[in-house]
């Protein structure tokens, strides 16, 4: 079966691997998007505080932080194919064990191993994508890819809304979905094995960070927002007197708006200077996050959620497009690993800090903290541009 037949002509590059990679990661995103509200609501129903819930969510980021520097070595030893298969199996087992033995310690172990597997899938998928796509369509393809990933995240909270968070069914559904991701990988394993990293070990994450810190800081901001919102926004909505079902629907609305906007934003990435887009979407995210508190309970609250979902994730395809256009070879692989590390840091810091803030200052402060984080990105981006005269040559090998 040729999976490229399922995509627009813009995605049909040279082989079947791009379609399989995007489909696999999109379906995987469904289970990942399901996990954050599922674990948060389940722990809250068990009587745990926002701090415990936040730290539980952060364990996925902690494990990713540990594995990210070694991800390239693992892929070199196991290959893209085996790495993906093992990662999916670890994830699937984590979910089904959590459903069968629902307690805090099992949930903590599950979140840790989910983080390990997610990081490996992330590095494999993004490395293959950036190896295959060309600069003319890089933004467009990254936009479609980001839309499919966001769609997967949107389905996750929707499943929690339909299945509830107090039974084994959402855990079982996650298990089935993840195992289903393995099928197209097995069917087309030879395509994955055609890629190798044996000659791509000349640089490291720190080398990339010294050249392009704004890219990694941007990914950190997106991760901070995404992990915090998926884990704690359901509780934020509950504090505003929305029901559990309404809270999941609001979260789904935020993600669906992002899905619909990503292909459009991908086209903009190929036509508008990245610097203009980077500052614009960051300023909009800051403004919308700040306005949430002042329009709680009104119709404008829904409008703000809609537009916040549209712009908050845009730094993700923007940073990958920027990296893909300016780096190749070993530096591209190092940048991909660096991005996984930055995502892990955001996953770790975001839920932890916001969980503590929610517990001691109130959950209503979370949107303001998110605004502050995006403000830091703007400062980092402007500073990097102002020091462009000391930048190292963009293209590497």
C-alpha positions in Angstrom: 0.0 0.0 0.0 1.3 3.4 -1.0 0.5 5.8 1.8 1.4 8.9 -0.2 -1.8 8.4 -2.2 -3.6 9.6 1.0 -1.9 13.0 0.9 -1.9 16.0 -1.4 0.5 16.2 -4.3 2.7 18.5 -2.3 3.6 15.6 0.0 4.6 13.1 -2.8 8.3 13.5 -2.8 10.3 10.4 -3.8 9.2 7.5 -1.6 6.6 6.1 0.7 8.4 6.9 4.0 7.2 10.4 4.5 3.6 9.3 4.5 4.2 6.5 6.9 6.2 8.7 9.3 3.5 11.4 9.4 0.7 8.9 9.8 2.4 7.0 12.5 3.2 10.1 14.5 -0.3 11.5 14.0 -1.9 8.3 15.4 0.6 8.2 18.2 -0.3 11.8 19.1 -3.9 10.6 19.7 -2.7 8.5 22.6 -0.3 11.1 23.9 -3.0 13.8 23.8 -5.3 11.4 25.7 -2.7 10.8 28.4 -2.3 14.3 29.8 -5.9 15.1 30.7 -6.6 11.4 31.6 -3.8 11.2 34.2 -4.6 14.7 35.5 -8.3 14.0 36.0 -7.8 10.5 37.3 -5.3 11.8 40.0 -7.6 14.6 40.9 -10.5 12.2 41.4 -8.2 10.2 43.7 -7.7 13.2 45.9 -4.2 14.4 44.9 -3.2 18.0 44.8 -2.3 20.2 41.8 1.4 19.9 42.8 1.3 16.1 42.6 -0.6 16.2 39.3 2.0 18.7 37.9 5.0 16.6 39.0 3.4 13.4 37.6 3.0 15.1 34.2 6.6 16.4 34.5 8.0 12.8 34.8 7.5 12.3 31.1 9.7 15.4 30.5 12.3 14.2 33.0 12.7 10.9 31.3 12.9 12.6 27.9 15.6 14.9 29.3 17.6 11.9 30.4 17.3 10.0 27.1 17.6 12.9 24.6 21.4 13.2 24.6 21.7 9.5 23.9 19.0 9.2 21.3 21.3 9.5 18.3 23.6 6.7 19.7 20.5 4.5 20.3 19.3 5.1 16.7 22.8 4.3 15.3 22.9 1.0 17.2 19.3 -0.1 16.6 18.3 1.7 13.4 15.3 3.8 12.7 13.0 0.8 12.3 13.8 -1.1 15.5 13.9 2.1 17.6 10.3 2.9 16.5 9.0 -0.6 17.1 10.5 -0.8 20.6 9.3 2.7 21.5 5.7 2.0 20.5 5.7 -1.3 22.5 7.0 0.5 25.6 4.3 3.1 25.3 1.5 0.6 24.8 2.5 -1.4 27.8 2.7 1.7 29.9 -0.9 2.6 29.2 -2.4 -0.9 29.7 -0.5 -1.4 32.9 -1.8 2.0 34.2 -5.3 0.9 33.4 -5.0 -2.4 35.1 -3.3 -1.1 38.2 -4.5 2.5 38.8 -2.4 4.1 41.6 0.0 7.0 41.9 3.2 4.9 41.8 2.2 3.0 38.7 1.1 6.3 37.0 4.6 7.8 37.8 6.4 4.8 36.3 4.1 4.9 33.3 4.7 8.6 32.7 8.4 8.1 32.9 8.5 5.3 30.3 6.1 7.2 28.1 8.5 10.1 28.0 11.4 7.7 27.0 9.4 6.3 24.1 8.1 9.6 23.0 11.5 11.2 22.7 12.8 8.4 20.5 9.8 8.5 18.3 10.2 12.3 18.1 13.9 12.2 17.1 13.3 9.4 14.5 10.3 11.1 12.9 11.7 14.6 12.7 15.1 13.5 11.5 13.5 11.5 8.6 11.2 14.4 7.7 14.0 17.0 7.5 16.2 14.6 5.5 13.5 14.1 2.8 11.8 17.5 2.3 13.2 20.3 0.2 13.3 24.0 1.0 10.7 25.0 -1.6 8.0 23.0 0.2 9.5 22.8 3.7 7.0 25.2 5.3 4.0 23.7 3.6 4.9 20.1 4.5 5.8 21.1 8.1 2.5 22.8 8.4 0.5 19.8 7.2 2.6 17.6 9.5 2.0 19.9 12.5 -1.7 19.9 11.6 -1.9 16.1 11.7 0.0 16.0 15.0 -2.3 18.6 16.5 -5.3 16.6 15.2 -4.0 13.6 17.1 -3.8 15.7 20.2 -7.4 17.0 19.6 -8.8 13.4 19.5 -7.1 12.5 22.8 -9.1 14.9 25.0 -12.2 14.2 23.0 -11.8 10.5 23.8 -11.6 11.4 27.5 -14.8 13.4 27.2 -16.6 10.5 25.6 -15.1 7.6 27.6 -14.6 9.4 30.9 -11.5 9.2 33.1 -12.6 6.8 35.8 -12.6 3.4 33.9 -10.1 1.3 32.1 -11.5 2.1 28.7 -9.4 5.1 27.8 -6.3 3.2 28.8 -7.4 0.3 26.6 -8.1 2.6 23.7 -4.7 4.2 24.0 -3.1 0.7 24.0 -4.9 -0.3 20.8 -4.1 2.9 19.0 -0.4 2.7 19.7 -0.2 -1.0 18.7 -2.0 0.0 15.5 0.8 2.5 14.7 3.3 -0.4 14.5 1.5 -2.0 11.5 2.5 0.4 8.7 6.1 0.5 10.1 6.4 -3.2 10.0 4.9 -3.3 6.5 7.4 -0.8 5.2 10.4 -1.6 7.4 12.8 -1.6 4.5 12.2 2.2 3.9 13.2 3.0 7.5 16.3 0.8 7.3 17.4 2.8 4.2 18.4 5.7 6.4 21.5 5.5 8.6 23.3 7.9 11.0 26.7 6.1 10.9 28.4 9.2 9.5 26.5 11.8 11.4 28.4 12.0 14.7 30.7 15.1 14.3 28.6 17.6 16.3 26.5 17.7 19.4 23.6 19.5 20.9 25.8 22.2 22.5 27.3 23.0 19.1 23.9 23.7 17.7 22.7 25.7 20.7 25.7 28.1 20.4 24.7 28.8 16.8 20.9 28.9 17.1 19.7 29.3 20.7 16.4 30.9 19.6 15.3 27.7 17.9 15.7 25.6 21.0 14.2 28.3 23.3 11.2 28.5 20.9 10.6 24.8 21.1 10.9 25.0 24.9 8.1 27.7 24.9 5.8 25.5 22.8 6.4 22.5 25.0 5.9 24.6 28.1 2.6 25.8 26.8 1.4 22.5 25.3 2.2 20.3 28.3 0.9 22.8 30.8 -2.3 23.4 28.9 -3.1 19.8 28.3 -2.2 18.8 31.9 -3.6 21.7 33.8 -6.0 23.7 31.6 -8.8 21.1 32.3 -8.4 22.0 36.0 -8.3 25.7 35.0 -11.6 25.3 33.2 -13.1 23.4 36.1 -12.2 26.2 38.4 -14.3 28.5 36.1 -17.3 26.3 36.8 -17.2 24.3 33.5 -18.1 20.6 33.8 -15.5 17.9 33.1 -17.1 17.3 29.7 -17.1 21.0 28.9 -13.5 21.4 30.0 -12.5 18.6 27.6 -14.5 20.2 24.8 -12.7 23.6 25.4 -9.4 21.9 25.2 -10.4 20.1 22.1 -11.6 23.4 20.6 -8.2 24.9 21.3 -6.4 22.1 19.5 -8.8 21.8 16.6 -8.4 25.5 15.8 -4.6 24.8 15.7 -5.2 21.9 13.3 -7.1 24.0 10.9 -4.6 26.9 11.0 -1.4 24.9 10.6 -1.6 24.2 6.8 -2.2 27.9 6.3 0.7 28.9 8.5 2.9 26.4 6.6 2.2 28.3 3.4 3.0 31.5 5.2 6.3 30.0 6.2 7.3 29.6 2.6 6.3 33.2 1.7 6.9 35.5 4.7 10.3 36.1 6.5 10.5 33.8 9.5 11.5 36.7 11.8 8.3 38.6 11.2 6.2 35.5 11.8 8.2 34.5 15.0 7.6 37.9 16.7 4.0 38.2 15.5 2.8 34.8 16.8 4.7 35.3 20.1 3.1 38.7 20.7 -0.4 37.3 19.9 0.1 34.3 22.3 1.1 36.7 25.1 -1.9 39.0 24.5 -4.4 36.1 24.2 -3.1 34.3 27.3 -3.3 37.5 29.3 -6.9 38.2 28.2 -8.2 34.8 29.3 -8.5 35.9 32.9 -10.5 39.1 32.1 -13.1 37.4 29.9 -13.8 34.3 31.9 -17.4 33.3 31.7 -18.2 35.4 28.7 -18.6 34.6 25.0 -15.3 36.3 24.3 -13.7 33.5 26.4 -14.5 31.0 23.6 -13.2 33.3 20.9 -9.9 33.8 22.8 -9.5 30.0 23.3 -10.1 29.6 19.6 -7.4 32.1 18.5 -5.0 31.0 21.3 -5.2 27.5 19.9 -4.4 28.8 16.4 -1.2 30.7 17.3 0.3 29.0 20.4 1.7 26.0 18.5 3.0 27.9 15.5 6.5 28.2 16.8 6.9 24.4 16.4 6.7 24.2 12.6 8.5 27.6 12.4 11.5 26.4 14.4 11.7 23.2 12.4 11.4 25.0 9.1 14.1 27.5 10.2 16.4 24.6 11.2 15.8 22.6 8.0 16.5 25.6 5.8 19.8 26.5 7.5 21.3 23.2 8.5 22.2 19.9 6.9 24.1 16.8 7.8 25.4 16.3 11.3 24.3 19.7 12.5 20.7 18.9 11.4 20.8 15.7 13.4 22.3 17.5 16.4 19.6 20.2 16.1 16.9 17.5 16.1 18.3 15.9 19.2 18.6 19.4 20.7 14.9 20.1 20.0 13.9 16.9 21.7 15.9 18.0 24.7 14.3 21.5 24.7 10.9 19.8 24.4 11.8 17.6 27.4 12.8 20.6 29.4 9.5 22.3 28.6 7.6 19.2 29.5 9.5 19.0 32.8 9.5 22.7 33.8 6.0 23.6 32.6 3.7 21.2 34.5 6.0 21.4 37.6 6.1 25.2 37.9 2.5 25.7 36.9 1.4 22.9 39.3 3.2 24.7 42.2 1.8 28.1 41.1 -1.7 26.7 40.9 -1.3 25.1 44.4 0.1 28.2 46.2 -1.1 31.2 44.2 -4.2 29.8 42.4 -4.7 28.1 39.0 -5.8 31.5 37.5 -2.2 32.6 37.4 -1.2 29.9 34.8 -2.0 32.0 31.7 0.1 34.9 33.0 3.1 32.6 33.5 2.7 31.4 29.9 2.7 35.0 28.7 6.0 35.5 30.6 7.6 32.4 28.9 6.8 33.6 25.4 8.1 37.0 26.3 11.5 35.4 27.1 11.5 33.9 23.6 11.0 37.3 22.0 13.9 38.7 24.0 16.1 35.7 23.0 15.1 36.0 19.3 15.8 39.7 19.1 19.1 39.3 20.9 20.2 36.5 18.5 19.4 38.7 15.5 21.2 41.7 17.0 24.3 39.5 17.3 24.1 38.2 13.7 27.5 39.5 12.9 29.1 36.7 15.0 26.9 33.9 13.7 28.7 30.9 12.3 28.0 29.9 8.7 24.4 28.5 8.6 25.0 25.5 6.4 26.9 22.6 8.0 28.2 19.7 5.8 
